[in-house]
Amino acid sequence: MNFLRLQNLRTLVRLIIIFLICAYLLPIWLFRYIPTQDGPSHIYNSHVLREYYSSKYNFRDYYKLNLSLFPNWLSHFSLALLMIVFPPITAEKFFLTIYVIIFPLSIFYFLDSINHSRKLIGLMSFLLIYNYLFLMGFYNFAISVPLVFLTLGYWWKNKERITIKRTVLLNLLLAVIFFSHLISYAVILFSISLLSLAHFRKRVKKILIAFVCILPSSILLLNYLPSSDLSSGGIPELGFSRTPQLLKELISMRILVSYNEAQSKISYMVSALILCLFISTLWKDKIACGGTFLKRFSQRDYFLLLFLVLFILYLILPNSLGPGGWINDRMAIFASIGILAWFREGDSKWWKYTFLVLVTVVSLINVAYIGYYFKTLNEEIEEFTSKTEIIERNKIILPFFFDGFGKSSRVGIFVNAANYYCLNNGGINLGNYEVQFDYFPVKFKESFQPPIQEKEWVQTIHWRPEEIDICGYSNNIDYLLIWGNPDETIASSIQKCYSLITSNGRLKIYKPNRF
């Protein structure tokens, strides 16, 4: 009878997983645009990568390709492949569909590799899919998160019986993570190393084998670092000066707040669920069971150790390392998922069904909120992109935004939205921030004359447009795209040197006056 009840619960969990995956895919497919900050840039540069040698476009006159072995290749390569079959915006939807599907499935695999009996804790993964960094459009990092836990689960499952075949597969997974994101690659190498030392602490040979097994993929890292921007960044400053603020953000699950502060109500629900699981596990495994520490110790405690180390790194690391930012948020995501491996499920039928209902309800509230804001922000993006047909083929656009966030509180949905004006027409977007960094595939040629002589001149276009002589640069562009209300200095220059050709609400498009 108990076996039948267990089978019924497992069947119910599988149905709920399928149902929630479908629900979490709806925001991606119900609306035309995915309201992220960097997403439009990734689509555009993947489009350039796909069409670089096309005779229809003049990309080769302005851009050069960076084809070295750097992180951040995965999303661009995947999107470029998808664009063989689908138009750019649809290709993005298919790529994000893959992300939404593998995120929970990878976490379930990770948890199952540690303890086969736990099927409910993995449902917490749905609450983390639409996190802040994903909605910022950090697609490479987003896809790397489930890949990290898939790889960690694979290593843990096979750690006692490593073969050549499994070593090859492990290194292939590690290589994919490297080509996704450098921080994720560092996290997976560190996690495997730490767990190896803890689990094989009395078996030196096994520790050495574990280290040797992950060594081949590190060639990619050794090849990349000497020429990367990180090599000139110096040693990061560590410290606890921001501890109170970081603790507050982690406890409140700030990483789930993206579009509106009202979303913090949902993040507090998630925080409460995690806190209850933490207290419940601590009580049942470490307090109520009695006995000595060794008697109370289990292999799951290795993952508590991993969480504690990730948590400390979250507190002491700076927000930026070299050109990379949002370090604390990234570590918060890894720590929040990693702690799931330590949690213990309740044994009673009441606990299991109560937890199942709570997580399912909160997950549905969360995706309903995301869907609502996708709809709201799509209305704004539709206004922004309402004049894309005006742009002729192979033209140069200089975009300025003066309302980068719209109705979004933390995600600048208009910061890179000018890229939509350069899809399928060979347009050259001077607001293409990716050309500044060594970990993206598209760069401007050295002969290209930027609007201002600075290394990160695109940042000036985005955040300090008043420093650009737009009259002096008018002969170098074909269109000036304005979103929002410019200040008096820029407005005066526009009136003097440009003519308005079309407008819609906050959107205005100008052509330079050429006599």
C-alpha positions in Angstrom: 0.0 0.0 0.0 2.8 2.4 0.9 4.6 1.5 -2.3 1.5 2.3 -4.3 1.2 5.7 -2.5 4.8 6.4 -3.3 4.3 5.6 -7.0 1.2 7.8 -7.1 3.2 10.7 -5.6 6.0 10.2 -8.1 3.6 10.2 -10.9 2.0 13.4 -9.6 5.4 15.0 -9.3 6.3 14.1 -12.9 3.0 15.6 -14.1 3.6 18.8 -12.1 7.1 19.1 -13.5 5.7 18.9 -17.1 2.9 21.3 -16.2 5.3 23.8 -14.7 7.7 23.6 -17.6 4.9 24.4 -20.0 3.8 27.3 -17.8 7.3 28.7 -17.6 7.5 28.6 -21.4 4.4 30.6 -21.9 6.0 34.1 -21.3 8.6 33.3 -23.9 6.1 32.3 -26.6 3.0 34.5 -25.9 4.8 37.8 -26.6 7.0 39.0 -29.4 9.9 40.3 -27.3 11.8 39.0 -24.3 12.2 42.1 -22.2 15.9 41.8 -21.2 18.7 44.3 -21.1 21.5 42.5 -23.0 19.4 40.0 -25.0 19.0 42.3 -28.0 22.8 42.6 -28.2 23.3 38.9 -28.2 20.7 38.4 -31.0 22.2 41.1 -33.1 25.8 40.0 -32.8 24.8 36.4 -33.4 23.0 37.7 -36.5 26.3 39.4 -37.6 28.2 36.2 -36.9 25.6 34.3 -39.0 25.6 36.8 -41.9 29.2 38.0 -41.8 30.1 36.7 -45.2 26.8 37.4 -46.8 27.0 39.6 -50.0 23.7 41.3 -48.9 25.3 43.1 -46.0 28.4 45.2 -45.4 29.4 43.7 -42.1 32.9 43.0 -43.3 33.5 46.7 -44.0 33.0 47.5 -40.3 33.4 44.4 -38.2 36.0 41.8 -37.7 35.4 38.5 -36.0 37.1 37.4 -32.8 37.3 33.6 -33.3 39.6 32.8 -30.4 38.7 30.3 -27.7 37.1 32.6 -25.1 34.1 32.1 -22.8 30.7 33.4 -23.9 30.7 31.5 -27.2 27.8 29.2 -26.3 24.8 31.5 -26.7 26.2 33.3 -29.8 27.1 30.0 -31.5 23.8 28.5 -30.6 21.8 31.5 -31.8 23.7 31.7 -35.0 23.0 28.1 -35.7 19.3 28.6 -34.9 19.2 31.5 -37.3 19.9 29.2 -40.2 16.3 28.0 -39.8 14.6 30.8 -37.9 14.5 34.6 -37.9 16.6 36.2 -35.1 13.8 36.9 -32.7 12.3 33.4 -33.1 15.8 31.9 -32.7 16.1 33.6 -29.3 12.8 32.0 -28.2 14.0 28.6 -29.1 17.3 29.1 -27.3 15.5 30.3 -24.2 13.1 27.4 -24.5 16.1 25.1 -24.1 17.2 27.1 -21.1 13.8 26.8 -19.4 13.6 23.1 -20.0 17.1 22.1 -18.9 17.2 24.3 -15.8 14.8 22.2 -13.6 15.8 18.9 -15.2 19.4 19.5 -14.5 18.7 20.4 -10.9 16.6 17.2 -10.5 19.4 15.2 -12.0 21.9 16.8 -9.6 19.7 16.1 -6.6 18.9 12.6 -7.7 22.6 11.8 -8.1 23.0 12.6 -4.4 19.9 10.9 -3.1 17.5 8.9 -5.2 14.6 9.2 -2.8 14.3 13.0 -3.1 11.9 14.1 -5.8 10.2 17.2 -4.2 13.1 19.5 -3.4 13.9 19.9 -7.1 10.6 21.7 -7.6 12.3 24.7 -5.9 14.3 25.1 -9.1 11.3 26.6 -11.0 11.4 29.5 -8.6 14.9 30.4 -9.8 14.5 30.2 -13.5 13.5 33.8 -14.2 16.2 35.2 -11.9 17.5 38.8 -12.2 20.6 37.9 -14.2 18.6 35.9 -16.7 16.3 38.8 -17.2 19.3 41.1 -17.5 20.0 39.1 -20.6 23.1 37.3 -19.4 22.3 34.4 -21.5 25.7 32.7 -21.4 25.7 32.8 -17.6 22.1 31.7 -17.4 22.6 28.6 -19.5 25.8 27.8 -17.6 24.0 27.5 -14.2 22.1 24.3 -15.0 25.1 23.0 -16.9 27.2 23.4 -13.7 24.8 21.3 -11.6 24.3 18.8 -14.4 28.1 18.3 -14.5 28.5 18.3 -10.7 25.7 15.6 -10.5 27.4 13.6 -13.2 30.8 13.7 -11.4 29.3 12.9 -8.0 27.3 10.0 -9.4 30.5 8.5 -11.0 33.2 9.6 -8.6 33.9 6.1 -7.4 34.1 4.5 -10.8 35.8 7.0 -13.1 36.7 5.5 -16.5 38.4 6.9 -19.6 35.0 7.2 -21.2 33.5 9.0 -18.3 36.5 11.3 -18.0 36.1 12.3 -21.6 32.4 13.1 -21.1 33.2 15.0 -17.9 35.7 17.1 -19.7 33.3 17.7 -22.6 30.8 19.0 -20.1 33.5 21.2 -18.5 34.5 22.6 -21.9 30.8 23.5 -22.6 30.7 25.3 -19.3 33.9 27.1 -20.1 32.4 28.3 -23.4 29.3 29.4 -21.5 30.8 31.6 -18.7 34.2 31.9 -17.0 32.8 32.3 -13.4 30.6 29.2 -13.8 33.7 27.3 -15.1 35.6 28.4 -12.0 32.7 27.4 -9.7 32.5 23.9 -11.2 36.2 23.3 -11.0 36.3 24.5 -7.4 33.2 22.5 -6.4 34.6 19.2 -7.8 37.9 19.9 -6.1 36.4 20.7 -2.7 34.0 17.7 -2.8 36.9 15.5 -3.8 39.0 16.7 -0.9 36.1 16.2 1.5 34.9 12.8 0.2 38.3 11.2 -0.4 40.0 12.9 2.5 41.7 9.6 3.6 42.3 8.3 0.0 45.1 10.4 -1.5 45.1 8.3 -4.7 41.4 9.0 -5.3 42.0 12.7 -4.8 44.8 12.7 -7.3 42.6 10.9 -9.8 39.8 13.4 -9.4 42.2 16.3 -10.0 43.8 14.6 -13.0 40.3 13.9 -14.5 39.4 17.6 -14.6 42.8 18.8 -15.7 42.4 18.4 -19.6 39.7 21.1 -19.8 41.9 23.6 -17.9 44.0 23.9 -21.1 41.2 26.2 -22.4 41.5 28.4 -19.3 45.3 28.6 -19.5 45.1 29.5 -23.2 42.5 32.3 -22.5 43.8 34.0 -19.4 47.1 35.5 -20.6 45.5 37.5 -23.4 42.3 38.4 -21.6 41.3 41.6 -19.9 41.5 39.8 -16.6 45.2 39.5 -16.8 45.6 43.3 -16.3 43.0 43.5 -13.6 45.2 42.7 -10.6 44.3 40.8 -7.5 40.7 41.4 -6.4 40.1 43.2 -3.2 38.3 40.9 -0.7 36.5 42.1 2.4 33.4 42.1 4.6 32.6 45.8 4.2 29.4 45.1 2.3 28.3 42.2 4.5 25.1 43.7 6.0 23.8 44.7 2.6 24.7 41.4 1.0 23.2 39.4 3.8 20.0 41.4 3.5 19.9 40.8 -0.2 20.5 37.0 0.1 17.9 36.5 2.9 15.3 38.5 0.9 16.3 36.6 -2.3 16.9 39.8 -4.1 18.2 37.9 -7.1 14.5 37.2 -8.0 13.5 40.9 -8.2 13.8 42.3 -11.7 11.0 44.4 -13.0 9.2 45.9 -10.0 9.8 46.0 -6.2 6.4 44.3 -5.8 8.1 41.2 -6.9 9.9 41.1 -3.6 6.7 39.7 -2.1 7.3 36.6 -4.2 11.1 36.6 -3.3 10.2 36.6 0.4 7.9 33.6 -0.2 10.8 31.7 -1.8 13.1 32.9 1.1 10.6 31.6 3.6 10.5 28.2 1.9 14.3 27.9 1.9 14.4 29.0 5.6 11.8 26.4 6.6 13.7 23.7 4.7 17.0 24.8 6.4 15.5 24.7 9.9 13.7 21.4 9.3 16.8 19.7 8.0 19.0 21.1 10.8 16.5 19.9 13.4 16.0 16.4 12.1 19.6 15.7 11.1 21.6 17.5 13.7 19.5 18.1 16.8 16.6 15.8 17.2 18.4 12.6 16.2 20.9 12.7 19.1 24.2 10.8 19.1 27.7 11.9 18.3 28.6 14.3 15.5 30.0 11.4 13.4 26.8 9.5 13.8 24.9 12.5 12.7 27.2 13.1 9.7 26.1 12.2 6.2 27.4 12.7 2.7 24.9 15.4 2.2 26.9 17.5 4.7 29.6 17.8 2.0 27.1 20.0 0.1 26.5 22.1 3.2 30.2 22.7 3.3 30.1 23.6 -0.4 27.2 26.0 0.3 29.1 27.6 3.2 32.2 28.2 1.1 30.1 29.7 -1.8 28.3 31.8 0.8 31.5 33.2 2.2 32.7 33.9 -1.4 29.4 35.7 -1.9 30.2 37.9 1.1 33.8 38.7 0.4 34.2 39.0 -3.4 33.9 42.4 -5.0 31.0 43.1 -7.3 33.4 43.2 -10.3 36.4 41.2 -11.4 38.2 42.9 -14.4 35.5 43.6 -17.0 33.0 41.2 -15.4 30.3 42.4 -13.0 27.5 41.2 -10.8 29.8 38.7 -9.1 27.9 38.6 -5.8 24.6 37.9 -7.6 26.2 35.1 -9.6 27.5 33.5 -6.4 24.1 34.0 -4.7 22.5 31.9 -7.5 25.0 29.1 -7.1 24.7 29.1 -3.3 20.9 29.1 -3.4 20.8 26.1 -5.7 23.7 24.3 -4.0 22.0 24.3 -0.6 19.1 22.3 -2.0 21.4 19.3 -2.1 21.6 19.4 1.7 17.9 19.8 2.5 16.0 16.8 3.7 12.5 16.0 2.8 9.9 15.2 5.4 8.8 11.6 5.8 5.2 12.1 6.4 2.5 12.2 3.7 1.2 15.5 5.2 4.7 17.1 4.7 5.1 15.9 1.2 1.7 17.0 -0.1 1.8 20.3 1.8 5.3 21.1 0.4 4.2 20.0 -3.1 1.2 22.4 -3.0 3.1 25.3 -1.6 6.0 25.2 -4.1 3.5 24.7 -7.0 1.4 27.6 -6.0 4.3 29.9 -5.5 5.8 28.8 -8.8 2.6 29.6 -10.6 2.3 33.0 -8.8 5.9 33.7 -9.9 5.4 32.9 -13.6 2.0 34.7 -13.7 3.9 37.8 -12.4 6.6 37.4 -15.0 3.9 36.9 -17.7 2.1 40.1 -16.6 5.3 42.1 -16.8 6.3 40.6 -20.2 3.0 41.8 -21.5 3.4 45.3 -19.9 7.0 45.8 -21.1 6.2 44.4 -24.6 3.8 47.3 -25.0 6.7 49.7 -24.4 9.1 47.7 -26.6 6.5 47.7 -29.4 6.5 51.5 -29.2 10.2 51.6 -29.4 10.4 49.2 -32.4 7.4 50.7 -34.2 9.6 52.3 -36.9 12.1 49.6 -37.8 10.9 49.5 -41.4 12.2 53.0 -41.9 15.8 51.9 -41.7 17.3 51.1 -45.1 19.7 48.3 -45.7 23.4 48.6 -44.6 23.0 51.9 -42.7 24.7 53.2 -39.6 22.6 54.1 -36.5 23.7 56.1 -33.5 21.2 55.5 -30.7 20.7 57.6 -27.6 18.3 56.6 -24.8 17.1 58.9 -22.1 14.6 56.5 -20.6 16.6 53.2 -20.4 14.3 51.3 -18.0 10.7 52.3 -18.8 8.4 50.5 -16.4 11.1 48.2 -15.3 12.9 49.0 -12.0 16.2 47.0 -12.4 16.4 45.8 -16.0 17.2 48.4 -18.6 15.0 47.1 -21.4 15.9 50.0 -23.7 19.6 50.1 -23.1 20.4 47.7 -26.0 17.0 47.8 -27.8 18.4 49.7 -30.7 19.8 46.4 -31.9 16.3 45.5 -33.1 16.7 48.2 -35.7 19.7 46.4 -37.2 18.2 42.9 -37.6 17.8 41.6 -41.2 18.9 44.8 -42.8 22.7 44.8 -42.3 22.5 47.8 -40.0 25.5 48.9 -38.0 24.6 49.8 -34.4 27.1 52.2 -32.8 25.5 51.3 -29.4 26.8 47.7 -29.7 28.5 47.3 -26.4 29.9 43.8 -27.1 32.6 45.2 -29.4 34.5 46.5 -26.4 35.3 43.2 -24.7 37.6 40.3 -25.6 34.9 37.7 -24.7 32.5 38.4 -27.5 32.9 37.4 -31.2 32.3 40.7 -33.0 34.6 43.7 -32.9 34.9 46.9 -34.9 37.9 47.1 -37.1 40.8 49.3 -36.0 40.1 51.6 -38.9 36.6 52.4 -37.7 36.3 55.9 -36.3 34.1 55.9 -33.1 32.1 59.0 -32.0 34.6 59.6 -29.1 38.2 58.5 -28.6 37.9 56.3 -25.6 38.5 52.5 -25.1 34.9 51.9 -23.9 33.3 54.5 -26.2 30.0 52.5 -26.4 29.6 53.1 -22.6 29.7 56.8 -23.4 27.0 56.5 -26.0 24.8 54.6 -23.5 25.4 56.6 -20.3 27.1 60.0 -21.2 25.8 61.0 -24.6 26.3 64.7 -23.8 30.1 64.1 -24.2 29.7 63.2 -27.9 29.9 65.9 -30.6 26.9 64.7 -32.5 27.1 67.5 -35.0 30.8 66.8 -35.7 30.0 63.1 -36.2 26.9 63.6 -38.3 28.8 62.7 -41.6 29.6 59.3 -40.2 26.1 58.1 -39.6 22.8 57.6 -41.5 20.3 57.7 -38.6 20.1 59.2 -35.1 17.7 57.3 -32.9 16.4 59.1 -29.8 14.3 57.4 -27.1 13.0 59.7 -24.4 13.7 63.4 -23.8 17.3 64.6 -24.4 18.8 67.4 -22.3 19.0 70.9 -23.7 22.6 70.6 -25.1 21.8 67.4 -27.1 18.4 68.8 -28.2 20.1 71.9 -29.5 22.6 70.0 -31.5 19.9 67.7 -32.9 17.9 70.7 -34.0 20.9 72.3 -35.7 22.3 69.3 -37.5 19.5 66.8 -38.0 16.0 66.5 -39.5 13.2 64.5 -37.9 11.9 61.9 -40.3 9.5 59.9 -38.1 8.4 59.7 -34.5 6.0 57.7 -32.2 5.6 58.7 -28.5 9.1 58.7 -26.9 10.7 57.5 -30.1 12.2 59.9 -32.7 14.4 59.1 -35.7 16.5 61.7 -37.4 18.7 62.0 -40.5 21.7 64.2 -40.6 21.5 67.4 -42.6 24.0 67.0 -45.4 24.4 69.9 -47.8 
